[in-house]
Amino acid sequence: MTHDHGSVLRAAAFAAQRHRRQRRHDAERSPYINHPLALADTLANLGGIADPVVLCAALLHDTVEDTATTLEEIELAFGARVAAVVAQVSDDKSLPKDERKRLQIEHARHISPEARLVKLADKICNLRDLLQSPPPWTRQRKREYFDWAAQVVAGLRGVHPVLEEEFDAVYARIDELGDSV
């Protein structure tokens, strides 16, 4: 196993440990780690991304935002480049939700290519989840999420045509959304 593969596996184990008590808001209340694993899988297998910085950041993308993990811990364990990408894709949870959502749209076009890949995979996976195993949301709330995600992705365009096509294909299924409350 190369050092690069080792760092990705260490990131998966780190994320699994940090998210161990969290569950997704889907109907099955699946383990949270399934989400970062889906991002890494989408990037590697659909996008052909082999850069360990991108794959580690994908696995760790919610640790700072949703757990007690600090960017300093990420940097110490995985390096400054991974920590920088995680920082770029992490929301400031001290801000109101509407402000965080607005900032994601505003910042999308200004983040690094590595962060744009992680953010794009995140939006793809979130839309897939809303179609396949939705949380108890109304159809309207899901449609609003789809439309907001499209606004974020508009600022990410140009980073990876195949992943952008996948986002567009998943977004095109918006009419399949129903109520799940």
Beta strands, then each sheet from edge to edge (+ up, - down):
end
